[in-house]
């Protein structure tokens, strides 16, 4: 894999982690935290 492919994979993994965190935060009614994690999920996915 070249460096761009590795970076893309890394950013998608970060997006998935942020999504998991957002779901966890929603389950404990932390909607501000979930919104923050959701933002970074989309941010990382777009940058990948």
PDB file of N, CA, C, O and CB in Angstrom:
ATOM      1  N   UNK A   1       0.842  -1.197   0.000  1.00  0.00           N
ATOM      2  CA  UNK A   1       0.000   0.000   0.000  1.00  0.00           C
ATOM      3  C   UNK A   1       0.878   1.249   0.000  1.00  0.00           C
ATOM      4  O   UNK A   1       1.946   1.279   0.612  1.00  0.00           O
ATOM      5  CB  UNK A   1      -0.953   0.005   1.226  1.00  0.00           C
ATOM      6  N   UNK A   2       0.411   2.254  -0.687  1.00  0.00           N
ATOM      7  CA  UNK A   2       1.152   3.501  -0.658  1.00  0.00           C
ATOM      8  C   UNK A   2       0.701   4.345   0.534  1.00  0.00           C
ATOM      9  O   UNK A   2      -0.246   3.989   1.235  1.00  0.00           O
ATOM     10  CB  UNK A   2       0.964   4.274  -1.977  1.00  0.00           C
ATOM     11  N   UNK A   3       1.378   5.448   0.751  1.00  0.00           N
ATOM     12  CA  UNK A   3       1.112   6.284   1.923  1.00  0.00           C
ATOM     13  C   UNK A   3      -0.318   6.833   1.915  1.00  0.00           C
ATOM     14  O   UNK A   3      -0.930   6.957   2.975  1.00  0.00           O
ATOM     15  CB  UNK A   3       2.113   7.439   1.981  1.00  0.00           C
ATOM     16  N   UNK A   4      -0.857   7.163   0.742  1.00  0.00           N
ATOM     17  CA  UNK A   4      -2.212   7.724   0.674  1.00  0.00           C
ATOM     18  C   UNK A   4      -3.262   6.681   1.021  1.00  0.00           C
ATOM     19  O   UNK A   4      -4.271   6.991   1.656  1.00  0.00           O
ATOM     20  CB  UNK A   4      -2.486   8.291  -0.720  1.00  0.00           C
ATOM     21  N   UNK A   5      -3.028   5.473   0.613  1.00  0.00           N
ATOM     22  CA  UNK A   5      -3.954   4.394   0.934  1.00  0.00           C
ATOM     23  C   UNK A   5      -3.948   4.122   2.436  1.00  0.00           C
ATOM     24  O   UNK A   5      -5.000   3.912   3.041  1.00  0.00           O
ATOM     25  CB  UNK A   5      -3.589   3.117   0.153  1.00  0.00           C
ATOM     26  N   UNK A   6      -2.758   4.127   3.032  1.00  0.00           N
ATOM     27  CA  UNK A   6      -2.649   3.927   4.476  1.00  0.00           C
ATOM     28  C   UNK A   6      -3.324   5.049   5.248  1.00  0.00           C
ATOM     29  O   UNK A   6      -4.007   4.799   6.241  1.00  0.00           O
ATOM     30  CB  UNK A   6      -1.187   3.823   4.887  1.00  0.00           C
ATOM     31  N   UNK A   7      -3.138   6.275   4.802  1.00  0.00           N
ATOM     32  CA  UNK A   7      -3.750   7.422   5.462  1.00  0.00           C
ATOM     33  C   UNK A   7      -5.267   7.361   5.347  1.00  0.00           C
ATOM     34  O   UNK A   7      -5.978   7.664   6.306  1.00  0.00           O
ATOM     35  CB  UNK A   7      -3.224   8.730   4.863  1.00  0.00           C
ATOM     36  N   UNK A   8      -5.757   6.976   4.193  1.00  0.00           N
ATOM     37  CA  UNK A   8      -7.192   6.855   3.990  1.00  0.00           C
ATOM     38  C   UNK A   8      -7.782   5.789   4.918  1.00  0.00           C
ATOM     39  O   UNK A   8      -8.830   5.995   5.530  1.00  0.00           O
ATOM     40  CB  UNK A   8      -7.497   6.517   2.525  1.00  0.00           C
ATOM     41  N   UNK A   9      -7.099   4.659   5.010  1.00  0.00           N
ATOM     42  CA  UNK A   9      -7.550   3.584   5.900  1.00  0.00           C
ATOM     43  C   UNK A   9      -7.564   4.048   7.347  1.00  0.00           C
ATOM     44  O   UNK A   9      -8.512   3.778   8.084  1.00  0.00           O
ATOM     45  CB  UNK A   9      -6.651   2.349   5.753  1.00  0.00           C
ATOM     46  N   UNK A  10      -6.518   4.742   7.748  1.00  0.00           N
ATOM     47  CA  UNK A  10      -6.433   5.264   9.113  1.00  0.00           C
ATOM     48  C   UNK A  10      -7.590   6.214   9.413  1.00  0.00           C
ATOM     49  O   UNK A  10      -8.214   6.126  10.470  1.00  0.00           O
ATOM     50  CB  UNK A  10      -5.095   5.983   9.327  1.00  0.00           C
ATOM     51  N   UNK A  11      -7.872   7.118   8.479  1.00  0.00           N
ATOM     52  CA  UNK A  11      -8.939   8.085   8.713  1.00  0.00           C
ATOM     53  C   UNK A  11     -10.306   7.422   8.749  1.00  0.00           C
ATOM     54  O   UNK A  11     -11.174   7.851   9.510  1.00  0.00           O
ATOM     55  CB  UNK A  11      -8.916   9.156   7.644  1.00  0.00           C
ATOM     56  N   UNK A  12     -10.517   6.395   7.952  1.00  0.00           N
ATOM     57  CA  UNK A  12     -11.789   5.666   8.016  1.00  0.00           C
ATOM     58  C   UNK A  12     -11.924   4.926   9.343  1.00  0.00           C
ATOM     59  O   UNK A  12     -13.018   4.849   9.903  1.00  0.00           O
ATOM     60  CB  UNK A  12     -11.904   4.674   6.844  1.00  0.00           C
ATOM     61  N   UNK A  13     -10.829   4.385   9.845  1.00  0.00           N
ATOM     62  CA  UNK A  13     -10.857   3.726  11.154  1.00  0.00           C
ATOM     63  C   UNK A  13     -11.182   4.736  12.257  1.00  0.00           C
ATOM     64  O   UNK A  13     -11.930   4.432  13.185  1.00  0.00           O
ATOM     65  CB  UNK A  13      -9.505   3.035  11.442  1.00  0.00           C
ATOM     66  N   UNK A  14     -10.614   5.931  12.146  1.00  0.00           N
ATOM     67  CA  UNK A  14     -10.918   6.983  13.111  1.00  0.00           C
ATOM     68  C   UNK A  14     -12.395   7.375  13.040  1.00  0.00           C
ATOM     69  O   UNK A  14     -13.028   7.612  14.069  1.00  0.00           O
ATOM     70  CB  UNK A  14     -10.026   8.211  12.862  1.00  0.00           C
ATOM     71  N   UNK A  15     -12.936   7.442  11.834  1.00  0.00           N
ATOM     72  CA  UNK A  15     -14.354   7.769  11.666  1.00  0.00           C
ATOM     73  C   UNK A  15     -15.234   6.702  12.317  1.00  0.00           C
ATOM     74  O   UNK A  15     -16.219   7.023  12.982  1.00  0.00           O
ATOM     75  CB  UNK A  15     -14.704   7.907  10.169  1.00  0.00           C
ATOM     76  N   UNK A  16     -14.876   5.445  12.123  1.00  0.00           N
ATOM     77  CA  UNK A  16     -15.652   4.358  12.730  1.00  0.00           C
ATOM     78  C   UNK A  16     -15.587   4.421  14.252  1.00  0.00           C
ATOM     79  O   UNK A  16     -16.590   4.181  14.925  1.00  0.00           O
ATOM     80  CB  UNK A  16     -15.141   2.996  12.238  1.00  0.00           C
ATOM     81  N   UNK A  17     -14.419   4.739  14.799  1.00  0.00           N
ATOM     82  CA  UNK A  17     -14.282   4.861  16.248  1.00  0.00           C
ATOM     83  C   UNK A  17     -15.136   6.010  16.772  1.00  0.00           C
ATOM     84  O   UNK A  17     -15.783   5.877  17.811  1.00  0.00           O
ATOM     85  CB  UNK A  17     -12.810   5.072  16.635  1.00  0.00           C
ATOM     86  N   UNK A  18     -15.144   7.120  16.073  1.00  0.00           N
ATOM     87  CA  UNK A  18     -15.971   8.257  16.480  1.00  0.00           C
ATOM     88  C   UNK A  18     -17.453   7.894  16.446  1.00  0.00           C
ATOM     89  O   UNK A  18     -18.214   8.306  17.322  1.00  0.00           O
ATOM     90  CB  UNK A  18     -15.703   9.466  15.572  1.00  0.00           C
ATOM     91  N   UNK A  19     -17.862   7.128  15.441  1.00  0.00           N
ATOM     92  CA  UNK A  19     -19.255   6.701  15.348  1.00  0.00           C
ATOM     93  C   UNK A  19     -19.626   5.799  16.520  1.00  0.00           C
ATOM     94  O   UNK A  19     -20.698   5.946  17.106  1.00  0.00           O
ATOM     95  CB  UNK A  19     -19.504   5.974  14.021  1.00  0.00           C
ATOM     96  N   UNK A  20     -18.741   4.870  16.858  1.00  0.00           N
ATOM     97  CA  UNK A  20     -18.995   4.002  18.023  1.00  0.00           C
ATOM     98  C   UNK A  20     -19.118   4.833  19.297  1.00  0.00           C
ATOM     99  O   UNK A  20     -19.992   4.584  20.129  1.00  0.00           O
ATOM    100  CB  UNK A  20     -17.864   2.955  18.182  1.00  0.00           C
ATOM    101  N   UNK A  21     -18.245   5.813  19.442  1.00  0.00           N
ATOM    102  CA  UNK A  21     -18.295   6.684  20.621  1.00  0.00           C
ATOM    103  C   UNK A  21     -19.601   7.468  20.660  1.00  0.00           C
ATOM    104  O   UNK A  21     -20.216   7.607  21.718  1.00  0.00           O
ATOM    105  CB  UNK A  21     -17.099   7.651  20.630  1.00  0.00           C
ATOM    106  N   UNK A  22     -20.021   7.979  19.511  1.00  0.00           N
ATOM    107  CA  UNK A  22     -21.271   8.742  19.452  1.00  0.00           C
ATOM    108  C   UNK A  22     -22.457   7.882  19.875  1.00  0.00           C
ATOM    109  O   UNK A  22     -23.324   8.336  20.621  1.00  0.00           O
ATOM    110  CB  UNK A  22     -21.499   9.291  18.035  1.00  0.00           C
ATOM    111  N   UNK A  23     -22.490   6.652  19.403  1.00  0.00           N
ATOM    112  CA  UNK A  23     -23.588   5.753  19.778  1.00  0.00           C
ATOM    113  C   UNK A  23     -23.586   5.479  21.273  1.00  0.00           C
ATOM    114  O   UNK A  23     -24.644   5.427  21.900  1.00  0.00           O
ATOM    115  CB  UNK A  23     -23.488   4.433  19.007  1.00  0.00           C
ATOM    116  N   UNK A  24     -22.406   5.304  21.843  1.00  0.00           N
ATOM    117  CA  UNK A  24     -22.293   5.072  23.287  1.00  0.00           C
ATOM    118  C   UNK A  24     -22.775   6.300  24.053  1.00  0.00           C
ATOM    119  O   UNK A  24     -23.500   6.172  25.039  1.00  0.00           O
ATOM    120  CB  UNK A  24     -20.832   4.733  23.677  1.00  0.00           C
ATOM    121  N   UNK A  25     -22.382   7.472  23.610  1.00  0.00           N
ATOM    122  CA  UNK A  25     -22.790   8.701  24.291  1.00  0.00           C
ATOM    123  C   UNK A  25     -24.296   8.917  24.205  1.00  0.00           C
ATOM    124  O   UNK A  25     -24.907   9.392  25.162  1.00  0.00           O
ATOM    125  CB  UNK A  25     -22.060   9.901  23.696  1.00  0.00           C
ATOM    126  N   UNK A  26     -24.895   8.577  23.081  1.00  0.00           N
ATOM    127  CA  UNK A  26     -26.353   8.692  22.954  1.00  0.00           C
ATOM    128  C   UNK A  26     -27.050   7.774  23.961  1.00  0.00           C
ATOM    129  O   UNK A  26     -28.074   8.134  24.542  1.00  0.00           O
ATOM    130  CB  UNK A  26     -26.804   8.347  21.511  1.00  0.00           C
ATOM    131  N   UNK A  27     -26.482   6.593  24.153  1.00  0.00           N
ATOM    132  CA  UNK A  27     -27.123   5.632  25.062  1.00  0.00           C
ATOM    133  C   UNK A  27     -27.129   6.111  26.511  1.00  0.00           C
ATOM    134  O   UNK A  27     -27.921   5.626  27.319  1.00  0.00           O
ATOM    135  CB  UNK A  27     -26.417   4.289  24.978  1.00  0.00           C
ATOM    136  N   UNK A  28     -26.255   7.057  26.847  1.00  0.00           N
ATOM    137  CA  UNK A  28     -26.242   7.614  28.203  1.00  0.00           C
ATOM    138  C   UNK A  28     -26.748   9.062  28.205  1.00  0.00           C
ATOM    139  O   UNK A  28     -26.475   9.825  29.132  1.00  0.00           O
ATOM    140  CB  UNK A  28     -24.818   7.547  28.798  1.00  0.00           C
ATOM    141  N   UNK A  29     -27.487   9.426  27.153  1.00  0.00           N
ATOM    142  CA  UNK A  29     -28.124  10.742  27.017  1.00  0.00           C
ATOM    143  C   UNK A  29     -27.141  11.914  27.016  1.00  0.00           C
ATOM    144  O   UNK A  29     -27.487  13.011  27.454  1.00  0.00           O
ATOM    145  CB  UNK A  29     -29.110  10.934  28.130  1.00  0.00           C
ATOM    146  N   UNK A  30     -25.931  11.692  26.532  1.00  0.00           N
ATOM    147  CA  UNK A  30     -24.962  12.788  26.379  1.00  0.00           C
ATOM    148  C   UNK A  30     -25.004  13.240  24.923  1.00  0.00           C
ATOM    149  O   UNK A  30     -24.171  12.849  24.105  1.00  0.00           O
ATOM    150  CB  UNK A  30     -23.498  12.339  26.798  1.00  0.00           C
ATOM    151  N   UNK A  31     -25.996  14.074  24.624  1.00  0.00           N
ATOM    152  CA  UNK A  31     -26.234  14.470  23.242  1.00  0.00           C
ATOM    153  C   UNK A  31     -25.208  15.469  22.727  1.00  0.00           C
ATOM    154  O   UNK A  31     -24.892  15.461  21.537  1.00  0.00           O
ATOM    155  CB  UNK A  31     -27.609  15.052  23.111  1.00  0.00           C
ATOM    156  N   UNK A  32     -24.683  16.325  23.590  1.00  0.00           N
ATOM    157  CA  UNK A  32     -23.637  17.252  23.159  1.00  0.00           C
ATOM    158  C   UNK A  32     -22.370  16.489  22.784  1.00  0.00           C
ATOM    159  O   UNK A  32     -21.747  16.773  21.761  1.00  0.00           O
ATOM    160  CB  UNK A  32     -23.333  18.279  24.267  1.00  0.00           C
ATOM    161  N   UNK A  33     -21.996  15.530  23.608  1.00  0.00           N
ATOM    162  CA  UNK A  33     -20.827  14.709  23.310  1.00  0.00           C
ATOM    163  C   UNK A  33     -21.030  13.891  22.047  1.00  0.00           C
ATOM    164  O   UNK A  33     -20.107  13.731  21.248  1.00  0.00           O
ATOM    165  CB  UNK A  33     -20.515  13.790  24.478  1.00  0.00           C
ATOM    166  N   UNK A  34     -22.243  13.372  21.869  1.00  0.00           N
ATOM    167  CA  UNK A  34     -22.552  12.585  20.677  1.00  0.00           C
ATOM    168  C   UNK A  34     -22.487  13.456  19.422  1.00  0.00           C
ATOM    169  O   UNK A  34     -22.017  13.011  18.374  1.00  0.00           O
ATOM    170  CB  UNK A  34     -23.944  11.939  20.804  1.00  0.00           C
ATOM    171  N   UNK A  35     -22.954  14.686  19.532  1.00  0.00           N
ATOM    172  CA  UNK A  35     -22.879  15.594  18.385  1.00  0.00           C
ATOM    173  C   UNK A  35     -21.419  15.882  18.028  1.00  0.00           C
ATOM    174  O   UNK A  35     -21.063  15.945  16.851  1.00  0.00           O
ATOM    175  CB  UNK A  35     -23.629  16.915  18.687  1.00  0.00           C
ATOM    176  N   UNK A  36     -20.592  16.053  19.035  1.00  0.00           N
ATOM    177  CA  UNK A  36     -19.165  16.284  18.809  1.00  0.00           C
ATOM    178  C   UNK A  36     -18.519  15.099  18.108  1.00  0.00           C
ATOM    179  O   UNK A  36     -17.809  15.273  17.118  1.00  0.00           O
ATOM    180  CB  UNK A  36     -18.453  16.559  20.132  1.00  0.00           C
ATOM    181  N   UNK A  37     -18.760  13.906  18.610  1.00  0.00           N
ATOM    182  CA  UNK A  37     -18.173  12.704  18.008  1.00  0.00           C
ATOM    183  C   UNK A  37     -18.717  12.491  16.599  1.00  0.00           C
ATOM    184  O   UNK A  37     -17.991  12.040  15.714  1.00  0.00           O
ATOM    185  CB  UNK A  37     -18.458  11.464  18.881  1.00  0.00           C
ATOM    186  N   UNK A  38     -19.999  12.816  16.387  1.00  0.00           N
ATOM    187  CA  UNK A  38     -20.589  12.675  15.055  1.00  0.00           C
ATOM    188  C   UNK A  38     -19.932  13.620  14.066  1.00  0.00           C
ATOM    189  O   UNK A  38     -19.684  13.259  12.915  1.00  0.00           O
ATOM    190  CB  UNK A  38     -22.094  12.934  15.105  1.00  0.00           C
ATOM    191  N   UNK A  39     -19.652  14.833  14.523  1.00  0.00           N
ATOM    192  CA  UNK A  39     -18.966  15.800  13.671  1.00  0.00           C
ATOM    193  C   UNK A  39     -17.619  15.232  13.210  1.00  0.00           C
ATOM    194  O   UNK A  39     -17.295  15.275  12.023  1.00  0.00           O
ATOM    195  CB  UNK A  39     -18.763  17.140  14.424  1.00  0.00           C
ATOM    196  N   UNK A  40     -16.841  14.702  14.154  1.00  0.00           N
ATOM    197  CA  UNK A  40     -15.527  14.176  13.796  1.00  0.00           C
ATOM    198  C   UNK A  40     -15.616  12.894  12.982  1.00  0.00           C
ATOM    199  O   UNK A  40     -14.709  12.590  12.207  1.00  0.00           O
ATOM    200  CB  UNK A  40     -14.713  13.929  15.040  1.00  0.00           C
ATOM    201  N   UNK A  41     -16.680  12.151  13.146  1.00  0.00           N
ATOM    202  CA  UNK A  41     -16.910  10.987  12.310  1.00  0.00           C
ATOM    203  C   UNK A  41     -17.026  11.421  10.851  1.00  0.00           C
ATOM    204  O   UNK A  41     -16.362  10.864   9.977  1.00  0.00           O
ATOM    205  CB  UNK A  41     -18.179  10.231  12.760  1.00  0.00           C
ATOM    206  N   UNK A  42     -17.860  12.403  10.596  1.00  0.00           N
ATOM    207  CA  UNK A  42     -18.052  12.901   9.231  1.00  0.00           C
ATOM    208  C   UNK A  42     -16.776  13.575   8.727  1.00  0.00           C
ATOM    209  O   UNK A  42     -16.396  13.387   7.571  1.00  0.00           O
ATOM    210  CB  UNK A  42     -19.241  13.892   9.174  1.00  0.00           C
ATOM    211  N   UNK A  43     -16.120  14.345   9.568  1.00  0.00           N
ATOM    212  CA  UNK A  43     -14.892  15.029   9.205  1.00  0.00           C
ATOM    213  C   UNK A  43     -13.836  14.035   8.727  1.00  0.00           C
ATOM    214  O   UNK A  43     -13.235  14.219   7.668  1.00  0.00           O
ATOM    215  CB  UNK A  43     -14.363  15.837  10.389  1.00  0.00           C
ATOM    216  N   UNK A  44     -13.616  12.986   9.508  1.00  0.00           N
ATOM    217  CA  UNK A  44     -12.610  11.986   9.143  1.00  0.00           C
ATOM    218  C   UNK A  44     -13.016  11.196   7.904  1.00  0.00           C
ATOM    219  O   UNK A  44     -12.173  10.873   7.067  1.00  0.00           O
ATOM    220  CB  UNK A  44     -12.373  11.033  10.305  1.00  0.00           C
ATOM    221  N   UNK A  45     -14.290  10.887   7.786  1.00  0.00           N
ATOM    222  CA  UNK A  45     -14.752  10.144   6.614  1.00  0.00           C
ATOM    223  C   UNK A  45     -14.553  10.953   5.339  1.00  0.00           C
ATOM    224  O   UNK A  45     -14.132  10.415   4.315  1.00  0.00           O
ATOM    225  CB  UNK A  45     -16.227   9.764   6.770  1.00  0.00           C
ATOM    226  N   UNK A  46     -14.858  12.249   5.405  1.00  0.00           N
ATOM    227  CA  UNK A  46     -14.694  13.097   4.225  1.00  0.00           C
ATOM    228  C   UNK A  46     -13.220  13.242   3.875  1.00  0.00           C
ATOM    229  O   UNK A  46     -12.863  13.240   2.696  1.00  0.00           O
ATOM    230  CB  UNK A  46     -15.325  14.480   4.459  1.00  0.00           C
ATOM    231  N   UNK A  47     -12.366  13.368   4.871  1.00  0.00           N
ATOM    232  CA  UNK A  47     -10.938  13.546   4.612  1.00  0.00           C
ATOM    233  C   UNK A  47     -10.280  12.278   4.085  1.00  0.00           C
ATOM    234  O   UNK A  47      -9.200  12.332   3.498  1.00  0.00           O
ATOM    235  CB  UNK A  47     -10.235  13.993   5.874  1.00  0.00           C
ATOM    236  N   UNK A  48     -10.929  11.140   4.293  1.00  0.00           N
ATOM    237  CA  UNK A  48     -10.330   9.884   3.810  1.00  0.00           C
ATOM    238  C   UNK A  48     -10.495   9.832   2.322  1.00  0.00           C
ATOM    239  O   UNK A  48     -10.068   8.867   1.687  1.00  0.00           O
ATOM    240  CB  UNK A  48     -10.975   8.634   4.478  1.00  0.00           C
TER     241      UNK A  48
END
